[in-house]
Amino acid sequence: MKKSYNKETEAIAFLKSIGYQFDTKEKRFFPGKEATEAYPLDFLQEHLSYNDMLQQEPLEKDIIDTFFHYLHSAVNTTKSVIRVNGEDKPRSVVVSVLLNLNYFDFLYAVQKYSRNTTKVNNHGAYILTLLYNAKAQNEADITNQVQYDLYGSKN
């Protein structure tokens, strides 16, 4: 009987450590706020076509996974503000921008990171800023390239 008590105590301690709370009325554990995710990793990977990314950029798997880690952390944070571009921005604004990323925006951010030749001191902040700015910068780069191709080259 002593072994089952120890296992039960360990199980209860584990559930509490990952954010579960005990409902005394129903006599059961339920996920607390910390244990639930608004946007699970598999949802984000499906939304951004993770498997397609790996097929297109197989050598970039590690960095793509790193970007997904920071994206997942950012959209599931409980903080009221998130620091992006060196500024504190409301969580809802940052999450909205990040969830509006598409496959091309995400890969654009990964490629910008991979091509960076300067020293990065805070990789998490840098990656989050790249993701936050990816859609606008990607669209600006495409517009600029089209303008250059149509009107800039005088060959």
Buried (B, 14 or more C-beta within 10 A) or exposed (E): EEEEEEEEEEEEEEBEEEEBBEEEEEEEBEEBEEEEEEBEBEEBBEBBBBEEBBEEBEEBEEBBEBBBEBBBEBBBBEEEBBBBEEEEBEBEEBBEBBBEBBBBBBBBBBBBBEEEEEEEEEEBBBBBBBBBBBBEBBEEEEEEEEEEEEEEEEE
